[in-house]
């Protein structure tokens, strides 16, 4: 009788461990899928920086900017 009770309890415990491991693996996969989704769909805004060749030689600049240069719109004061 004692052996049958131990085996029945062991099966229940084994099932719980398998379910916990499966839940952990599913959570890990879901978190990584979310990180990949965010990394591939987001486009960060361009930040202000010294463009290559501008400024003094002691300033750091971007090696290759993916942001297009902004063209200043003429204002009323500069148009006159």
C-alpha positions in Angstrom: 0.0 0.0 0.0 2.7 2.4 0.8 4.5 1.8 -2.5 1.2 2.4 -4.5 0.7 5.8 -2.7 4.3 6.9 -3.3 4.0 6.1 -7.0 0.7 7.9 -7.3 2.2 11.0 -5.6 5.3 10.8 -7.8 3.2 10.9 -11.0 1.4 14.0 -9.8 4.6 15.7 -8.8 6.2 14.7 -12.2 3.2 16.2 -14.0 3.6 19.5 -12.1 7.3 19.7 -12.9 6.7 19.0 -16.6 4.0 21.7 -16.6 6.2 24.2 -14.9 9.1 23.6 -17.3 6.7 23.8 -20.3 5.3 27.1 -18.9 8.8 28.5 -18.4 9.9 27.5 -22.0 6.7 29.1 -23.4 7.3 32.3 -21.5 10.9 32.4 -22.7 9.8 31.9 -26.3 7.1 34.6 -26.0 9.5 37.1 -24.5 12.1 36.6 -27.2 9.4 36.8 -29.9 8.2 40.1 -28.5 11.8 41.4 -28.4 12.3 40.4 -32.1 9.0 42.0 -33.1 9.8 45.3 -31.4 13.3 45.4 -32.8 12.1 44.8 -36.4 9.1 47.1 -36.3 10.3 50.2 -34.4 12.2 53.1 -36.1 13.9 55.3 -33.6 13.8 59.0 -34.2 16.8 60.8 -35.5 18.8 62.6 -32.8 20.7 65.8 -33.1 24.4 65.2 -33.8 27.3 66.7 -35.7 27.2 65.4 -39.2 30.3 64.0 -40.8 32.7 66.7 -41.9 30.8 69.5 -40.0 32.1 71.2 -36.9 35.6 71.3 -35.5 38.0 68.3 -35.9 37.8 67.7 -32.2 34.0 66.9 -32.2 32.8 63.4 -32.7 30.4 62.7 -35.5 28.3 59.9 -36.8 30.2 57.6 -39.2 27.2 57.1 -41.5 23.9 58.7 -40.6 20.7 57.0 -41.7 18.8 60.2 -41.2 18.5 62.5 -44.1 19.7 66.0 -43.6 17.0 68.5 -42.7 16.7 71.4 -45.1 15.9 74.6 -43.4 12.7 76.2 -44.5 13.1 79.9 -45.4 11.4 82.2 -42.9 9.7 85.5 -43.7 12.7 87.4 -42.3 15.2 85.6 -44.4 13.0 85.7 -47.6 12.9 89.5 -47.5 
